[in-house]
Each structure stands twice: as C-alpha cells, then as structure tokens.
Amino acid sequence: MTYAMVDKQLRLRGFLFNLFFRKSSEAKFLKLMHSAKKFAEKAKGRKIKGIHSSEEWITREDGTILRLCIYRPKHSVNNVPGVLWLHGGGYALGIPEFFFDSYKKLIGASDCIIVAPDYRLSIETPYPAALEDAYTALKWMKSHAKELGIRPDQLMVGGESAGGGLTAALCLYARDKDEVKIAFQMPLYPMIDDRMITESAKENNAPVLNSRMNELAWKLYLDKLSGKDVPYYAAPARATDYRNLPPAVTFVGDLEPFRDETIQYVENLRKAGVPVDFKVFSGCYHGFDIINPKADVSRDATAFFINTFKCAVDNLDSRSKQL
C-alpha cells in the first residue's frame, strides 16, 4: 500500500497517528497500552454535551464490579430500543467515554438508551473477560428494561473494531445460551479473525492498524490460547454456523487488515439467511470515520450506518405493532 491509495482527506491524520502511536515491538506496544489506560482513567465519568449521562455499577458472578455508562436523550423517553455499545481499542485499550460521537448520532437518529460497559481489557485480563462483561451487561439490560425505559424485545448490540468483534461474538454467545434475544447487530469493521489468513490481513502496512499491530493485539487478547484451538466466541470468524443470528449492518475500509474478514462475515451471514446492509469504502484505513470524522467519506460511512440503524428501529417497531 502507498499513501497515494489513501483518500486525500484521510492522509494527514493517518500519517500523524502512525507517527505518534505505531509501535513495532511487543514490549513497546504493551507499554503504549498501559500508558493509554492511565490517560483514560482521567476521562472516566466525563459528561457528554447534548445527551444525559449516568453510571451504574453492577456485580459480576465473581463478585467484582463492572462499571456501565448509560446515555439517553435529554428529554424523557420510555419504551425505546436499548443499545449495548462495546467500544473499540484492539481489546487492549479504551473506555466508553471516548466514543461519545457514536452515542450522540445514534440517539439523534432515533430515541434510544445506550448502555456502554467499561469491560476488562486484555492488558490485564485476557479472553474471555471482555465477552463475559458484555454478556453480563446484556443480561442486566434485559432484567432492568422496565426501569431503564427499554423495550425488552428491541435489544441491539454494536461497536467498532474490537467492539465490533465483541458484538459478533456476543451475538453467537447469546444465540447459543438462549437467554437473551438480540434484535439487531452493528459490528463496524470488526476484529474477528486471529488467524490473519485473508489477503488484506497479510503484510498490511496501512495507517492506524497494520498486520503487526493486529498480531500483537490478538496475542494479548488470546494470551495462552494464542496459536492454539481458539473458540469462535473469541474469534467469530472461526464459527461455522451463522444461522439464527440478528440482522446486521457493517462497513469497512478497503485498505485495512479487517477488510476481507468483514466481507467473509457478511457472506456467511447472508448464506445463513441473515439480512445484512454492508458497504466497503475506498481509500480508507482502519477507523477512518473516527480518525477524521469530517472527511467526506467518513460522513458517507456514518450516514450509511446511522440510517440503517434508524430503519432497523422503524422496522422492529412496525413489526411489534403488527403482533
């Protein structure tokens, strides 16, 4: 890949991101993740202008505490969809507060209540901790739907990158457990294949996320499972049965490592009879919509995702009224 292949409006920020954040060695990558975690601690509890923000602390099965960030419209709402949003960061970094733009756009498109868990990160607790936290939050949403103002038949799940991977994993996990029904999934450019066997994942040198960083992130997340018989709840691309999963929307950039595994995930869903809205955006690296949200192509990608979300909400509501 050359920089000439990158969308002109994305080039500068992609270059600057690499300059400050790309690390080639495992030790440097881990040090960067720990530094990012310390920085993130200062942002916890930050309010978001234009929407109502609150926190809840719930108990995991082992007795430890999971923090949930809850976002809702400023005006009073009830009986609206509930969206479990799982943040990105390679499973290794990030907090819910960093992805406020997504919450504002989702709420702006259709009244909903968003629950974003501050799930455990791989730098301290590898798989299955993040997935367990996501499922704990999902069950809590269902059991507290009435007091939250959420419709229990309109529980949705979404996230970007590693959050997209957790979304796909959670949909498989919830289907198999058969305790909570997910109505719609939004795994944006998901991190779902540890094998890195697709063409786009091999020797990828794109800005923001390349093959080396992808390898290091998977190694941290899988820990002792790395290179072994990895369960599909950890890497959803390893699943062989995609039946009875919720309808989906996703998009991906054509330059990034996750391009081909996202395309394959979409194909697998469609072959299983699951409806999917999907687009590939040209000249785009990983997370382009977040790195430069004002770029024309980022606006197009966000509009596609948000409009599909609104259509999903409207269709679910129409279907519910008919029953």
Residue frames as qw, qx, qy, qz and C-alpha x, y, z in Angstrom:
[[0.000, 0.887, 0.462, 0.000, 0.00, 0.00, 0.00],
 [0.388, 0.177, -0.013, 0.904, 1.15, 3.55, -0.76],
 [0.007, 0.460, 0.434, -0.775, -0.13, 6.81, 0.70],
 [0.215, 0.137, -0.424, -0.869, -1.41, 7.71, -2.77],
 [0.312, -0.272, -0.871, -0.263, -4.01, 4.97, -2.29],
 [0.163, -0.462, -0.669, 0.559, -5.40, 6.70, 0.81],
 [0.066, 0.857, 0.468, 0.204, -8.28, 9.14, 0.44],
 [0.352, 0.515, -0.120, 0.773, -6.78, 12.64, 0.30],
 [0.389, -0.693, 0.042, -0.605, -8.78, 13.89, 3.25],
 [0.897, -0.437, -0.039, -0.057, -7.57, 10.98, 5.41],
 [0.772, 0.380, -0.299, 0.412, -3.85, 11.08, 4.62],
 [0.085, 0.648, -0.396, 0.645, -2.56, 13.66, 7.09],
 [0.647, -0.494, 0.312, -0.490, -4.29, 12.28, 10.17],
 [0.997, 0.023, -0.076, 0.005, -3.32, 8.74, 9.21],
 [0.613, 0.489, -0.359, 0.507, 0.31, 9.80, 8.94],
 [0.164, -0.615, 0.403, -0.658, 0.22, 11.67, 12.27],
 [0.877, -0.334, 0.105, -0.330, -1.44, 8.71, 14.00],
 [0.937, 0.162, -0.201, 0.235, 1.36, 6.43, 12.86],
 [0.335, 0.629, -0.366, 0.598, 3.98, 8.93, 13.90],
 [0.302, -0.532, 0.439, -0.658, 2.79, 9.00, 17.50],
 [0.779, -0.220, 0.340, -0.480, 1.09, 5.68, 18.12],
 [0.918, 0.260, -0.285, -0.094, 2.52, 2.89, 15.98],
 [0.397, -0.647, 0.645, -0.089, 4.84, 0.54, 17.88],
 [0.669, 0.384, -0.591, -0.235, 6.63, -2.40, 16.26],
 [0.303, 0.202, -0.882, 0.300, 7.89, -4.41, 19.25],
 [0.544, -0.495, -0.667, -0.119, 5.69, -6.26, 21.69],
 [0.458, -0.372, -0.447, 0.672, 7.26, -4.50, 24.68],
 [0.039, -0.045, 0.065, 0.996, 6.68, -1.04, 23.18],
 [0.388, -0.350, -0.584, -0.622, 3.12, -1.93, 22.19],
 [0.552, -0.502, -0.648, 0.153, 2.31, -3.13, 25.71],
 [0.331, -0.273, -0.279, 0.859, 3.89, -0.01, 27.23],
 [0.134, -0.137, -0.290, -0.938, 1.75, 2.16, 24.97],
 [0.489, -0.449, -0.660, -0.351, -1.40, 0.29, 26.00],
 [0.511, -0.479, -0.546, 0.460, -0.63, 0.79, 29.70],
 [0.172, -0.138, -0.047, 0.974, 0.07, 4.49, 29.12],
 [0.284, -0.282, -0.489, -0.775, -3.22, 4.81, 27.27],
 [0.519, -0.502, -0.692, -0.004, -5.02, 3.15, 30.17],
 [0.374, -0.379, -0.382, 0.755, -3.60, 5.68, 32.64],
 [0.039, -0.009, -0.210, -0.977, -4.71, 8.52, 30.38],
 [0.389, -0.371, -0.668, -0.515, -8.19, 7.00, 30.06],
 [0.398, -0.428, -0.703, 0.405, -8.66, 6.86, 33.82],
 [0.101, -0.249, -0.178, 0.947, -8.79, 10.67, 33.88],
 [0.299, -0.038, -0.415, -0.859, -11.70, 10.73, 31.43],
 [0.257, -0.328, -0.909, -0.006, -13.95, 8.29, 33.27],
 [0.085, -0.636, -0.619, 0.452, -17.26, 9.81, 34.28],
 [0.071, -0.192, 0.218, 0.954, -16.98, 12.62, 31.75],
 [0.438, 0.583, 0.521, -0.443, -20.35, 14.06, 30.72],
 [0.341, 0.194, 0.637, 0.663, -21.37, 14.39, 27.10],
 [0.185, 0.324, 0.080, -0.924, -22.92, 17.63, 25.91],
 [0.476, 0.125, -0.433, -0.755, -26.37, 17.24, 24.41],
 [0.734, -0.182, -0.607, -0.243, -27.30, 13.90, 25.99],
 [0.626, -0.643, 0.243, -0.369, -27.85, 12.67, 29.52],
 [0.583, 0.354, -0.702, 0.205, -25.01, 10.62, 31.02],
 [0.667, -0.568, 0.293, -0.381, -25.00, 8.45, 34.13],
 [0.309, 0.401, -0.857, 0.097, -23.17, 5.47, 35.60],
 [0.881, -0.319, 0.027, -0.347, -24.19, 2.19, 37.18],
 [0.050, 0.506, -0.851, 0.130, -22.02, -0.36, 38.96],
 [0.911, -0.082, -0.100, -0.392, -23.16, -3.97, 38.74],
 [0.527, -0.513, 0.674, -0.066, -21.72, -7.14, 40.22],
 [0.538, 0.374, -0.705, -0.271, -20.10, -9.86, 38.13],
 [0.905, -0.198, -0.338, -0.166, -20.50, -13.52, 39.03],
 [0.710, 0.069, -0.471, 0.519, -17.10, -13.48, 40.78],
 [0.424, -0.733, -0.394, 0.357, -18.17, -10.59, 43.00],
 [0.356, -0.190, 0.131, 0.905, -16.12, -7.88, 41.26],
 [0.240, 0.730, 0.346, -0.538, -17.71, -4.68, 39.94],
 [0.422, 0.308, 0.557, 0.646, -18.43, -3.75, 36.32],
 [0.054, 0.506, 0.143, -0.849, -18.98, -0.08, 35.50],
 [0.353, 0.545, 0.684, 0.332, -21.69, 0.77, 32.99],
 [0.003, -0.249, 0.047, 0.967, -22.07, 4.13, 31.26],
 [0.255, 0.589, 0.767, -0.012, -25.67, 4.94, 30.37],
 [0.033, -0.172, 0.224, 0.959, -26.60, 7.52, 27.75],
 [0.188, 0.614, 0.766, -0.022, -30.11, 8.73, 26.97],
 [0.152, 0.630, 0.310, 0.695, -31.80, 11.72, 25.32],
 [0.050, 0.120, -0.375, 0.918, -32.15, 14.89, 27.34],
 [0.591, -0.166, -0.060, -0.787, -35.93, 14.65, 27.05],
 [0.568, -0.149, 0.721, -0.368, -37.86, 11.93, 28.82],
 [0.573, 0.246, -0.628, -0.465, -38.29, 8.69, 26.87],
 [0.590, -0.157, 0.714, -0.343, -39.82, 5.32, 27.57],
 [0.809, 0.299, 0.495, -0.109, -40.37, 2.07, 25.71],
 [0.419, 0.815, -0.338, -0.216, -37.47, 2.71, 23.31],
 [0.900, 0.256, -0.310, 0.166, -34.73, 0.42, 21.91],
 [0.588, -0.739, 0.301, 0.133, -31.78, -0.42, 24.13],
 [0.696, 0.632, -0.304, 0.152, -28.35, -0.37, 22.52],
 [0.779, -0.522, 0.201, 0.284, -25.42, -2.15, 24.13],
 [0.492, 0.834, -0.226, 0.110, -22.36, -0.36, 22.72],
 [0.872, -0.333, 0.137, 0.332, -18.96, -2.03, 23.00],
 [0.072, 0.933, -0.250, -0.250, -16.03, 0.31, 22.47],
 [0.843, 0.463, -0.190, 0.198, -13.05, -0.36, 20.23],
 [0.207, -0.856, 0.460, -0.114, -9.34, -0.43, 21.02],
 [0.526, 0.426, -0.737, 0.016, -7.95, -3.80, 19.95],
 [0.805, -0.408, -0.428, -0.044, -9.39, -5.37, 23.13],
 [0.680, -0.051, -0.348, 0.644, -6.44, -3.69, 24.86],
 [0.174, -0.131, -0.218, 0.951, -7.40, -0.06, 25.43],
 [0.216, -0.367, -0.413, -0.805, -10.26, 2.38, 25.59],
 [0.086, 0.297, 0.721, -0.620, -13.21, 3.35, 27.75],
 [0.231, 0.664, 0.706, 0.087, -16.85, 4.08, 26.83],
 [0.041, -0.849, -0.167, 0.500, -16.38, 7.85, 27.21],
 [0.260, -0.393, 0.511, 0.719, -14.08, 8.01, 24.18],
 [0.124, 0.218, 0.814, 0.524, -16.87, 7.12, 21.75],
 [0.164, 0.503, 0.483, -0.697, -19.39, 9.84, 22.59],
 [0.257, 0.328, -0.383, -0.824, -19.84, 10.82, 18.95],
 [0.249, -0.102, -0.912, -0.310, -21.42, 7.45, 18.17],
 [0.059, -0.443, -0.789, 0.422, -23.84, 7.78, 21.10],
 [0.163, 0.490, 0.126, -0.847, -24.94, 11.25, 20.04],
 [0.300, 0.225, -0.597, -0.709, -25.57, 10.14, 16.47],
 [0.208, -0.216, -0.951, -0.073, -27.49, 7.02, 17.47],
 [0.015, -0.528, -0.641, 0.558, -29.69, 8.94, 19.90],
 [0.162, 0.446, -0.117, -0.872, -30.10, 11.75, 17.38],
 [0.244, 0.068, -0.775, -0.579, -31.30, 9.32, 14.71],
 [0.636, -0.373, -0.556, -0.383, -33.84, 7.52, 16.89],
 [0.476, -0.623, 0.357, -0.508, -34.63, 7.83, 20.58],
 [0.873, -0.012, -0.480, 0.084, -32.82, 5.01, 22.36],
 [0.544, -0.776, 0.296, -0.118, -30.96, 4.25, 25.56],
 [0.681, 0.506, -0.497, 0.182, -27.34, 3.21, 25.27],
 [0.765, -0.602, 0.227, -0.001, -25.51, 1.07, 27.81],
 [0.593, 0.653, -0.429, 0.194, -21.73, 1.01, 27.34],
 [0.865, -0.487, -0.029, 0.116, -19.78, -1.33, 29.64],
 [0.025, 0.842, -0.535, 0.065, -16.28, -0.46, 30.77],
 [0.995, -0.007, -0.087, -0.048, -15.24, -4.03, 30.03],
 [0.662, -0.585, 0.378, 0.278, -11.96, -5.58, 31.20],
 [0.454, 0.796, -0.354, -0.187, -9.01, -5.05, 28.84],
 [0.957, 0.173, -0.208, 0.107, -6.60, -7.67, 27.57],
 [0.327, 0.637, -0.495, 0.493, -3.52, -5.97, 29.03],
 [0.301, -0.397, 0.641, -0.583, -4.74, -7.10, 32.44],
 [0.600, 0.081, 0.727, -0.323, -7.41, -9.76, 31.85],
 [0.124, 0.212, -0.731, -0.636, -7.47, -11.60, 28.50],
 [0.669, -0.066, -0.446, -0.591, -10.30, -13.55, 26.88],
 [0.021, -0.562, -0.702, -0.436, -12.98, -14.40, 27.96],
 [0.184, -0.417, -0.472, 0.755, -13.18, -11.43, 30.37],
 [0.150, 0.181, -0.176, -0.956, -14.41, -8.84, 27.84],
 [0.405, -0.182, -0.724, -0.528, -17.05, -11.18, 26.43],
 [0.358, -0.414, -0.784, 0.292, -18.24, -12.13, 29.91],
 [0.059, -0.365, -0.281, 0.886, -18.59, -8.43, 30.78],
 [0.271, 0.040, -0.437, -0.857, -20.53, -7.79, 27.58],
 [0.445, -0.296, -0.802, -0.268, -22.92, -10.63, 28.34],
 [0.276, -0.401, -0.647, 0.587, -23.30, -9.54, 31.96],
 [0.088, 0.266, 0.027, -0.960, -24.26, -6.05, 30.73],
 [0.361, -0.080, -0.640, -0.674, -26.68, -7.51, 28.16],
 [0.408, -0.386, -0.825, 0.057, -28.46, -9.61, 30.80],
 [0.161, -0.389, -0.444, 0.791, -28.61, -6.61, 33.11],
 [0.206, 0.094, -0.275, -0.935, -30.25, -4.57, 30.34],
 [0.437, -0.243, -0.754, -0.426, -32.89, -7.23, 29.85],
 [0.421, -0.432, -0.741, 0.294, -33.65, -7.66, 33.56],
 [0.149, -0.510, -0.306, 0.790, -33.77, -3.87, 34.12],
 [0.181, 0.335, 0.583, 0.718, -35.55, -2.99, 30.87],
 [0.176, -0.791, -0.567, -0.151, -38.63, -1.55, 32.55],
 [0.390, -0.801, -0.149, 0.429, -36.79, 0.81, 34.88],
 [0.405, -0.244, 0.381, 0.794, -34.40, 1.84, 32.09],
 [0.448, 0.626, 0.100, -0.631, -37.29, 2.56, 29.73],
 [0.086, 0.388, -0.796, -0.456, -36.08, -0.06, 27.25],
 [0.864, 0.141, -0.085, -0.475, -38.22, -2.41, 25.20],
 [0.613, -0.389, 0.687, 0.023, -37.00, -5.94, 26.05],
 [0.790, 0.366, 0.480, 0.111, -37.80, -7.07, 22.50],
 [0.483, 0.848, -0.018, 0.220, -35.59, -4.35, 21.00],
 [0.588, -0.685, 0.316, 0.293, -32.15, -5.03, 22.44],
 [0.695, 0.695, -0.122, 0.138, -29.40, -4.15, 19.95],
 [0.721, -0.510, 0.223, 0.413, -25.64, -4.56, 20.10],
 [0.595, 0.766, -0.013, 0.243, -22.90, -2.63, 18.30],
 [0.535, -0.720, 0.240, 0.370, -19.32, -1.47, 18.41],
 [0.527, 0.802, -0.275, -0.054, -16.34, -0.58, 16.31],
 [0.318, 0.606, -0.712, 0.157, -13.16, -2.64, 15.71],
 [0.171, 0.076, -0.924, 0.335, -12.63, -4.83, 18.80],
 [0.410, 0.181, 0.478, -0.755, -16.08, -3.66, 19.88],
 [0.689, 0.313, -0.317, -0.571, -17.34, -4.97, 16.56],
 [0.437, 0.224, -0.870, 0.034, -15.60, -8.26, 17.26],
 [0.105, 0.048, 0.793, -0.598, -17.24, -8.43, 20.67],
 [0.585, 0.235, 0.076, -0.772, -20.57, -7.64, 19.01],
 [0.677, 0.259, -0.594, -0.349, -20.23, -10.60, 16.65],
 [0.293, 0.135, -0.895, 0.309, -19.02, -12.85, 19.48],
 [0.282, 0.072, 0.586, -0.756, -21.85, -11.76, 21.78],
 [0.684, 0.205, -0.164, -0.680, -24.47, -12.48, 19.12],
 [0.624, 0.180, -0.756, -0.086, -23.12, -16.03, 18.76],
 [0.147, 0.079, -0.812, 0.560, -22.87, -16.44, 22.54],
 [0.435, 0.099, 0.360, -0.819, -26.38, -15.11, 23.22],
 [0.718, 0.176, -0.413, -0.532, -27.85, -17.29, 20.46],
 [0.555, 0.133, -0.815, 0.100, -26.22, -20.40, 21.93],
 [0.022, 0.001, -0.725, 0.688, -27.15, -19.56, 25.55],
 [0.263, -0.461, -0.689, -0.494, -30.72, -18.72, 24.50],
 [0.283, -0.517, -0.593, 0.548, -31.36, -16.43, 27.48],
 [0.071, 0.696, 0.086, -0.709, -31.45, -13.03, 25.74],
 [0.605, 0.543, 0.504, 0.293, -32.63, -12.30, 22.21],
 [0.210, -0.460, 0.192, 0.841, -30.67, -9.67, 20.29],
 [0.521, 0.699, 0.418, -0.256, -32.77, -7.85, 17.70],
 [0.544, 0.825, -0.043, 0.144, -30.04, -6.17, 15.62],
 [0.750, -0.399, 0.136, 0.510, -26.22, -6.12, 15.43],
 [0.317, 0.944, -0.072, 0.053, -23.84, -3.37, 14.32],
 [0.788, -0.381, 0.233, 0.424, -20.29, -4.80, 14.18],
 [0.364, 0.921, -0.111, -0.083, -18.40, -1.99, 12.43],
 [0.511, 0.641, -0.557, 0.137, -15.12, -3.10, 10.78],
 [0.818, -0.516, 0.146, -0.209, -14.96, -5.94, 13.32],
 [0.080, 0.597, -0.791, 0.105, -11.81, -7.61, 14.67],
 [0.875, -0.082, 0.188, -0.438, -12.89, -11.25, 14.31],
 [0.957, 0.248, -0.138, 0.061, -10.09, -13.43, 12.87],
 [0.513, -0.749, 0.394, 0.145, -6.93, -14.18, 14.86],
 [0.859, 0.075, 0.409, 0.299, -5.55, -16.41, 12.09],
 [0.047, 0.787, -0.254, -0.560, -4.78, -13.44, 9.81],
 [0.557, 0.018, 0.755, 0.346, -5.07, -15.68, 6.75],
 [0.466, 0.791, 0.394, -0.045, -7.01, -13.35, 4.45],
 [0.609, 0.451, 0.137, 0.638, -5.24, -11.34, 1.78],
 [0.044, -0.857, -0.029, -0.512, -5.94, -8.00, 3.41],
 [0.691, -0.716, 0.092, -0.046, -4.58, -9.19, 6.78],
 [0.880, -0.060, 0.132, 0.452, -1.24, -10.34, 5.35],
 [0.528, -0.042, 0.135, 0.837, 1.68, -7.88, 5.25],
 [0.036, 0.861, 0.414, 0.292, -0.68, -4.94, 5.53],
 [0.472, -0.105, -0.197, 0.853, 1.13, -1.63, 6.12],
 [0.065, -0.741, -0.414, -0.525, -1.87, 0.71, 6.14],
 [0.018, -0.439, 0.352, -0.826, -2.05, 3.66, 8.56],
 [0.604, -0.416, 0.192, -0.652, -3.55, 3.29, 12.06],
 [0.805, -0.222, 0.521, -0.176, -3.68, -0.54, 12.07],
 [0.477, 0.540, -0.642, -0.262, -1.33, -2.83, 10.19],
 [0.860, -0.005, -0.502, -0.092, -0.61, -6.54, 10.29],
 [0.444, 0.204, -0.651, 0.581, 1.99, -6.26, 13.05],
 [0.266, -0.212, 0.389, -0.856, -0.29, -4.31, 15.39],
 [0.805, -0.094, -0.219, -0.543, -3.13, -6.71, 14.66],
 [0.756, 0.097, -0.627, 0.161, -0.90, -9.66, 15.56],
 [0.205, 0.196, -0.611, 0.739, 0.20, -8.05, 18.83],
 [0.499, -0.193, 0.166, -0.828, -3.38, -7.18, 19.81],
 [0.869, -0.059, -0.363, -0.331, -4.58, -10.74, 19.20],
 [0.599, 0.163, -0.678, 0.394, -1.66, -12.15, 21.16],
 [0.083, -0.204, 0.507, -0.833, -2.62, -10.02, 24.16],
 [0.667, -0.116, -0.003, -0.736, -6.31, -10.89, 23.92],
 [0.894, 0.024, -0.397, -0.206, -5.90, -14.64, 23.48],
 [0.420, -0.685, 0.552, -0.223, -2.95, -14.97, 25.87],
 [0.423, -0.305, 0.853, 0.019, -2.31, -18.72, 26.42],
 [0.716, 0.433, 0.523, -0.162, -4.83, -19.62, 23.69],
 [0.297, 0.802, -0.299, -0.422, -2.80, -17.79, 21.04],
 [0.269, 0.495, -0.779, -0.275, -1.87, -20.11, 18.19],
 [0.192, 0.000, 0.963, -0.188, -4.00, -22.93, 19.57],
 [0.067, -0.453, -0.831, -0.317, -7.57, -24.12, 19.11],
 [0.066, 0.049, 0.221, -0.972, -9.24, -20.75, 19.57],
 [0.204, 0.517, 0.807, -0.201, -13.01, -20.83, 20.30],
 [0.175, 0.517, 0.485, 0.684, -15.29, -18.89, 17.99],
 [0.300, -0.882, -0.358, 0.059, -16.52, -16.85, 20.93],
 [0.467, -0.605, 0.150, 0.627, -13.02, -15.32, 20.92],
 [0.037, -0.339, 0.538, 0.771, -12.64, -15.09, 17.14],
 [0.633, 0.389, 0.432, -0.512, -16.09, -15.18, 15.49],
 [0.498, 0.566, -0.484, -0.443, -14.62, -15.77, 12.01],
 [0.026, 0.258, -0.965, 0.027, -13.91, -19.32, 13.21],
 [0.591, 0.191, 0.560, -0.548, -17.63, -20.06, 13.57],
 [0.057, -0.014, 0.873, 0.484, -19.21, -22.48, 11.09],
 [0.056, -0.593, -0.795, -0.115, -22.88, -21.90, 11.89],
 [0.045, -0.017, -0.076, 0.996, -24.29, -18.40, 11.43],
 [0.288, -0.486, -0.695, -0.445, -27.96, -19.33, 11.49],
 [0.443, -0.738, -0.509, -0.014, -30.43, -17.55, 13.74],
 [0.420, -0.237, -0.163, 0.861, -28.23, -14.50, 14.25],
 [0.145, 0.790, 0.372, -0.466, -29.75, -11.00, 14.26],
 [0.526, 0.771, 0.210, 0.292, -29.87, -8.79, 11.14],
 [0.618, -0.431, 0.051, 0.656, -26.77, -6.64, 10.74],
 [0.376, 0.919, -0.009, 0.118, -25.19, -3.51, 9.38],
 [0.671, -0.499, 0.222, 0.502, -21.46, -3.02, 8.94],
 [0.528, 0.841, -0.105, 0.063, -18.90, -1.23, 6.82],
 [0.774, -0.379, 0.237, 0.450, -15.15, -1.40, 6.31],
 [0.152, 0.844, -0.330, -0.395, -12.34, 0.45, 4.55],
 [0.913, 0.399, -0.086, -0.030, -10.75, -1.21, 1.53],
 [0.402, 0.684, -0.524, 0.311, -7.16, -0.66, 2.76],
 [0.421, -0.586, 0.530, -0.445, -7.35, -2.12, 6.23],
 [0.032, 0.256, -0.964, 0.057, -6.46, -5.60, 7.56],
 [0.386, 0.204, 0.777, -0.453, -10.07, -6.40, 8.51],
 [0.458, 0.333, -0.294, -0.770, -11.48, -5.85, 5.01],
 [0.480, 0.132, -0.799, -0.338, -11.59, -9.47, 3.88],
 [0.142, -0.158, -0.914, 0.346, -12.70, -10.97, 7.18],
 [0.320, 0.337, 0.347, -0.815, -15.55, -8.44, 7.30],
 [0.522, 0.283, -0.468, -0.654, -16.57, -9.34, 3.75],
 [0.377, 0.038, -0.924, -0.050, -16.47, -13.03, 4.67],
 [0.078, 0.216, 0.743, -0.629, -18.53, -12.43, 7.82],
 [0.464, 0.338, 0.033, -0.818, -21.17, -10.67, 5.74],
 [0.526, 0.223, -0.692, -0.441, -21.19, -13.51, 3.21],
 [0.204, -0.037, -0.947, 0.245, -21.52, -16.09, 5.98],
 [0.268, 0.290, 0.530, -0.750, -24.49, -14.24, 7.48],
 [0.530, 0.348, -0.220, -0.741, -26.20, -13.91, 4.11],
 [0.425, 0.157, -0.864, -0.221, -25.67, -17.58, 3.28],
 [0.102, -0.185, -0.885, 0.415, -27.34, -18.38, 6.61],
 [0.103, -0.658, -0.663, -0.342, -30.34, -16.24, 5.64],
 [0.323, -0.662, -0.337, 0.587, -29.45, -13.27, 7.86],
 [0.325, 0.880, 0.230, 0.260, -30.18, -9.84, 6.29],
 [0.573, -0.431, 0.022, 0.697, -27.12, -7.55, 6.14],
 [0.310, 0.946, 0.057, 0.070, -26.57, -3.98, 4.95],
 [0.742, -0.371, 0.241, 0.504, -22.92, -3.61, 4.01],
 [0.458, 0.884, -0.056, 0.078, -20.54, -1.24, 2.23],
 [0.760, -0.171, 0.080, 0.622, -16.81, -1.09, 1.52],
 [0.083, 0.982, 0.044, -0.163, -15.35, 2.44, 1.39],
 [0.786, 0.432, -0.018, 0.442, -12.45, 3.15, -0.97],
 [0.336, 0.626, -0.261, 0.653, -9.21, 4.76, 0.15],
 [0.532, -0.684, 0.123, -0.484, -9.95, 4.11, 3.80],
 [0.353, 0.280, -0.810, 0.376, -7.79, 2.68, 6.58],
 [0.445, -0.399, -0.780, 0.186, -8.96, 1.25, 9.91],
 [0.261, -0.657, -0.493, 0.507, -11.19, 3.52, 11.98],
 [0.275, 0.250, 0.277, 0.886, -11.16, 6.27, 9.34],
 [0.247, -0.715, -0.465, -0.460, -14.56, 7.52, 10.48],
 [0.595, -0.741, -0.222, 0.219, -13.16, 8.16, 13.96],
 [0.611, -0.185, 0.113, 0.762, -9.69, 9.42, 12.94],
 [0.013, -0.111, 0.192, 0.975, -11.21, 12.06, 10.65],
 [0.250, 0.505, 0.790, -0.242, -14.99, 12.20, 11.09],
 [0.252, 0.736, 0.099, -0.620, -15.28, 15.34, 8.95],
 [0.096, -0.260, 0.752, 0.598, -13.86, 13.73, 5.79],
 [0.605, 0.165, -0.249, -0.738, -16.46, 13.27, 3.07],
 [0.596, 0.075, -0.784, -0.159, -16.01, 9.51, 3.03],
 [0.135, -0.057, -0.805, 0.575, -16.36, 9.37, 6.83],
 [0.417, 0.165, 0.227, -0.864, -19.60, 11.33, 6.65],
 [0.650, 0.155, -0.512, -0.539, -20.87, 8.91, 3.98],
 [0.450, 0.035, -0.879, 0.151, -19.96, 5.86, 6.08],
 [0.049, 0.114, 0.662, -0.739, -21.55, 7.28, 9.22],
 [0.526, 0.169, -0.028, -0.833, -24.71, 8.27, 7.36],
 [0.614, 0.103, -0.713, -0.323, -24.98, 4.76, 5.90],
 [0.330, -0.051, -0.862, 0.382, -24.62, 3.16, 9.33],
 [0.152, 0.169, 0.495, -0.839, -26.92, 5.56, 11.18],
 [0.560, 0.146, -0.233, -0.782, -29.63, 5.50, 8.51],
 [0.581, 0.016, -0.797, -0.165, -29.61, 1.70, 8.55],
 [0.153, -0.104, -0.778, 0.601, -29.89, 1.74, 12.33],
 [0.359, 0.171, 0.219, -0.891, -32.91, 4.06, 12.10],
 [0.630, 0.112, -0.513, -0.572, -34.53, 1.80, 9.51],
 [0.430, -0.017, -0.887, 0.170, -33.94, -1.21, 11.76],
 [0.073, 0.155, 0.612, -0.772, -35.62, 0.57, 14.67],
 [0.502, 0.189, -0.067, -0.841, -38.58, 1.58, 12.50],
 [0.608, 0.094, -0.704, -0.354, -38.98, -1.95, 11.09],
 [0.279, -0.071, -0.876, 0.388, -38.79, -3.54, 14.53],
 [0.227, 0.184, 0.427, -0.856, -41.37, -1.08, 15.82],
 [0.584, 0.169, -0.317, -0.728, -43.70, -1.74, 12.88],
 [0.532, 0.042, -0.841, -0.094, -43.34, -5.49, 13.32],
 [0.103, -0.100, -0.782, 0.606, -44.09, -5.22, 17.05],
 [0.392, 0.180, 0.189, -0.882, -47.27, -3.20, 16.39],
 [0.612, 0.132, -0.552, -0.551, -48.50, -5.87, 13.99],
 [0.378, 0.013, -0.911, 0.165, -48.13, -8.67, 16.54]]
